[in-house]
């Protein structure tokens, strides 16, 4: 609470409210708790998401969080829902292939910002509304395109496995820029006895080290392979789900 002092004129003077005091913060609610938890996960990893760490992030006492969430499990459910809510779900006016590409690109962008979420996205037993809406949209888009329910399930599995796997691999690479690629490639090739690994040497020298090479472009190539394969199956009689 702000304090009052008297000036020489006798008028009360209100001193500034100390930074971080309850009066200077917006009221605590579940949305703020989850936002704080996402920031903790972004900064320190999901293992650091505890009631105490989230409370510290928000500048409140840990016990105050229990007015809005039951505990850590509800926070984990909630932050997964936050991440699903950030992924774009294109309008159904877009054809299914365009919609799947846009959704995949958005998911990759979001997960690249929150790589800690990769191991949580499909792990929660109490999915929130954004999570349910996301999965319902994906299945609905495929069903509207003409996929059987079995083939829609196969398609979702193939697409999500590719998206999650690519982001995980991309986030683990020891390079990001072309300069870093050259440095890593130079270290690897310098340690390989000449002629021992000819195909790997060719891949590095004639592909990865070519001007303009960008590993991130591999995402679109792999995604197109999956979508083109799904389109071929879509037009096959019966859409054999046993394949």
N, C-alpha and C positions, 0 to 999 in steps of 0.2 A: 504494500500500500504506500502511496506517496505521502511524504511528511510535510508539515507546515511549519514555517518559521516566520518571525515578524521582521519587517523592514523598519528603517528609521522613521518612516512615515506612519508606522503602526498598522500598515496593511499586511495581511498574511501573504506569504510567498510560498507557492507550491514547488517543492523540489522535484526533479525528474524521477520517474519511476525507474528503479534499477533494472539494467538489462537482464533479461532472462527471468524476471519475476513473473508470477502467474498473471499479473495484469497486462503484461506486454505480449503474452502468447495468445493465439487463438484458442478457443475451447477445445478440449480433447474429445475426439470421437473415433470411431472405428477406422474411418478413412485416413485420419492422421496417423493412427497407430500403424496401419499397413504401409503407408508411405514411408514412415520412419524405418520400418522393418526392411523395406526394399533398399533404402539407402545403406543400412547396415550390411545387407547381403552384397550390395555393389562394392562397398569399400573393403569388407573383410571376409566375404564368403558366407555361404548359407549356414555353416556350422556356428558362426558367431551370432546368429539370430536367436537371442534369448530374451526373456522378459526384461532382465536387467539392462542388457545392451540396448534394446529398443527404447527403454525408458530413458537411458542416458542420452541417446540420440535426440529424444524429444525434450530433454531437460525437465523430466518429471520423475516422481517416485514410481518404482516398479509396481507397487500395489494399486496405483491409480489405473493401470492398464486393465485390471480385472473388471472394471466397470464396463469395458467395451469388448473384451475378448476373454474366452474361458481359459486360455493358456497358449503355450507355444504351438500346439497342433493346429489350433484355429488360426494363428498367425500364418503358419505355413500354408494352410488351405487358402487363406486370404491373399497372400502374395502371389501364389500361382494364378489365382483368379485375376489379379491386377495385370500380370504379364499377358495372359490370354486376352484381356480386354484391350491391350495395346496393339494387337495384331489386326491388320485391316481385313475386313470381310467385304469384298467387292459387291456392288449391286448385282442382283440376279439378271439384270439386262445384259451384262457381259456374257459372252459364250463361256462354256465351262472351262475350256482350256486357258483362256485369258484370265478367268477368275482364279483358277488354280495357280497359275504363274504369279499373279499379283499377291495372292495370299501367301504363297511360299516365299516370295521375295520379302514381304513384310515380316513374316515370321523369322526369317534369317536376320533381318536388320534388328528386330527387337531382341532376339536371343543373343546376338553378338554384343548387345549392350548389357545383357544380364546373363552371362554364361553359366552362373550358378544355378539358373533355373532348369538347365538341361536335364538334370537328374530328378527333377521334381514334377515336370509337366504332366506326366501320365501316372504319377505315383499316389495321388491323393484319393482317399476313400469318400471324402465329402466335398465334391466339386461345387464351386460357386456358380452363380448365374452366368458370368461371362464365359467360364469354361464350358458349361452346358450349351450356351448359345453358339459358341465357336464350333463345337463338334457337330451340333445339329445342322449348322449352316453348311459345313463341308459335306456331310452325308446328303443333305437336301440338294445341294448343287449337283452332285454326281447322280442322284436319283432322277432329278429333273432332266439331266442329259440323256437318260435312258439306261443307265447301269442298273443291273439287278442289285438287290440288297447285298448279296454275297460278294459280287464284284466291287461294289462300293466299299465294303469292308476291306477287301484286298487293296484297293486303290489308296485308301486312307493310310493303311499300314505301310505301304511302299513309299508314299509321299512323305509321311512324317518321319519314318526311319531315315530317309535320305536327308531331309532338312536338318534334323537333330544331329545326325552323324557328320554332315558337312560342317556345321557350325563348330562342333567339338573338334574336328580335325583342323579347321581353319584357326581356331583359337589356340591350338597347340603348336602350330608351326613356328620354327625358330627364326622366321623372317617375316617382314611386312613390306618393305620397300624393295625396289630393284637393286639398290646398293647392298642391302642385306642379303638378297638372294645370291648375288655375286660372291659375297664374302663366305656364306655358308657353302655354296657350290665349290668354291676354290679350296676350302678346307677339306671337303669330302674327296674331291678328285685328287688332291695332293697326297692323300693317304692310301689311294688305291693303286696297287701295283699295275703297271702298264699292261693292257690286254686282258686283265683278269675279269673285269665286268664290262664287256663291250656294249651291251644293251643299255645299261645304266649310264655309262659314259655318253652314249649317243643321246639319251634322253636329256641329260644335263646340258651338254654342249650345243646340241642342235635344236633344242626346244626351250628349256627353262632359261637359258642365257641369251636367247634371241631378243633383239630390241623390241620393246613393247609387250613382252610377256607379262601377263597379270594372272596370278593364280585364281583370283576371285572370279574370273570369267569361266572357270571350270564349273561353277554352280549352275549357270544357265544351260551349259551343255548337258550335264547329267540330268537336270530337270526335264529338258526337252526329250531325252531318251525315254524317261518314264512316262511322260504325257503322251508321246507318240505311240508308245506301246499300249497304253490304256485305250487310246483312240482306235487302234487296230482291233483290240479285243471287243470294244464296244460294237463294232460293225460285224462281228462274227455271229453266226446263228447260235442262239442258245446261251452265249456267254458262259462257257464251261467254267464252273467255279472250282473244278478239281485240279486245274493246272497249277 
